[in-house]
Amino acid sequence: MLTITKEQARQFILSKQGLLGKHRFVGKDGAYQYVRQAGCIQYDPVDVCGKNAELTLQSRVKGCTKKTLADLLYKDRLLVDYVDKELAIWPREDWPYFSRYRARSRAHGKTFAGIPELEEEAVAYIRAHGPVSSDTLPIEGRIFWHSSMHWSGNWEKDSLAARSVLEQLYTDGVLLIHHKSGSRKYYDLADQYFDAALLSAEDPCPDERDFRCWRILRRIGAVGLLWNRGSSAWLGIELTNEQRQEAFALLETQGRIVPVQVEGIRGLLFMLAEDRPLMEAVLAGTIDTKPRLEFLAPLDPMLWDRKLVEAVWGYQYSWEIYTPAAKRRFGYYVLPMLYGEDLVGRIEAAADRKNQVLLVKNIWFEKGVRRTKRLEHAIEMSIKRLARFNDCKEIQYKEKETI
């Protein structure tokens, strides 16, 4: 078993994430490679200074723009919008692994009167006319329906028929999201973009236990180090404590994960066995530790287990978007601020796209952080990069605080 310091744990996780030293991920290919490494990145439609998935890539991928992700999703079709860790984006090649989700959805849809008939009508219309949204699909009325996927956000029983049938066909895997206009989704037939071999590929996991193990491996690989305990990193996986314990034991026995003891942290963490070379480089002191300043997305994979972040970095983060304004400690959409190996503060910025202005509402520094000229310059450069990312030509500041 490996024993490492907290500093080495930070270096390992940040290097794995591509957040420390020279950019490891560059351009569209780099964005794709990062999503492949992470397994999935979370999608959230809120766009204050970029959507969560866009910000996740922007912090890691040199030269990344919003178009980079849109092209990978809707032009190159190398990435897919679908369920994983809640609403998510993942590589097309993983399509066969989620066949049991689609099978469950199809069985669920058959339990609602009228849905099968509407599915046939919708498929025929889309095949003849191309991509549609719930506003343009000519199916009227309402239907007693709700999605089998809790992540869809649609638990209304009495739903618009057009929206219901599109959501059902989407979770069935018959439709893909063709593109999005703001938060509105446009759907098209999956067989127009994916070949028959991929759409009909057998599930690589013979049973639920193997599927759980596959997903746990992906989540460990997405974060870098994770512990065998309840965690928000497991969201979207149907997982009891007993099933998680069984999966970790099996994966360790198979040599696919390696236990790591971090000094000062109670309990073991685990890393992927394939990450041994990176860990050896960290222990040998040969990794690139040149500092960069990056703003992390609220649902960034590095933040999936916030208790782990607190244990390793001593940094507390809570996404306060759903917290009543009067109870917020910071702001509506606040991004953690990473400088080198340290989480040094947080920033609240909002893009006024109509006037092409990025408003920096506040910057909070962690106690003990020395606001050197180098740090201040790094923050300024990152803010300018965030402005360009949001097509803003001007930056306006309100105030800065220290927590």
HELIX and SHEET records of a PDB file:
HELIX    1   1 LYS A    6  GLN A   17  1                                  12    
HELIX    2   2 GLY A   27  ALA A   38  1                                  12    
HELIX    3   3 ASN A   52  GLN A   58  1                                   7    
HELIX    4   4 LYS A   66  TYR A   74  1                                   9    
HELIX    5   5 ARG A   92  PHE A   98  5                                   7    
HELIX    6   6 SER A   99  GLY A  109  1                                  11    
HELIX    7   7 ILE A  115  HIS A  129  1                                  15    
HELIX    8   8 HIS A  150  SER A  152  5                                   3    
HELIX    9   9 ALA A  161  ASP A  172  1                                  12    
HELIX   10  10 ALA A  190  GLN A  192  5                                   3    
HELIX   11  11 ALA A  196  LEU A  199  1                                   4    
HELIX   12  12 GLU A  208  VAL A  223  1                                  16    
HELIX   13  13 SER A  232  TRP A  234  5                                   3    
HELIX   14  14 ASN A  241  THR A  253  1                                  13    
HELIX   15  15 ALA A  273  ASP A  275  5                                   3    
HELIX   16  16 ARG A  276  ALA A  284  1                                   9    
HELIX   17  17 PRO A  301  LEU A  303  5                                   3    
HELIX   18  18 ARG A  306  TRP A  313  1                                   8    
HELIX   19  19 ALA A  325  LYS A  327  5                                   3    
HELIX   20  20 LYS A  373  PHE A  389  1                                  17    
SHEET    1   A 4 LEU A   2  ILE A   4  0                                        
SHEET    2   A 4 ILE A 257  VAL A 262  1                                        
SHEET    3   A 4 LEU A 269  LEU A 272 -1                                        
SHEET    4   A 4 LEU A 226  TRP A 227 -1                                        
SHEET    1   B 2 PHE A  25  VAL A  26  0                                        
SHEET    2   B 2 VAL A  61  LYS A  62  1                                        
SHEET    1   C 3 ILE A  41  GLN A  42  0                                        
SHEET    2   C 3 LEU A  87  PRO A  91 -1                                        
SHEET    3   C 3 LEU A  79  VAL A  83 -1                                        
SHEET    1   D 2 ARG A 142  PHE A 144  0                                        
SHEET    2   D 2 ASP A 158  LEU A 160 -1                                        
SHEET    1   E 2 LEU A 175  SER A 181  0                                        
SHEET    2   E 2 ARG A 184  LEU A 189 -1                                        
SHEET    1   F 5 LEU A 293  PHE A 295  0                                        
SHEET    2   F 5 VAL A 334  TYR A 339 -1                                        
SHEET    3   F 5 ASP A 342  ASP A 352 -1                                        
SHEET    4   F 5 VAL A 357  PHE A 365 -1                                        
SHEET    5   F 5 GLU A 394  THR A 402  1                                        
END                                                                             
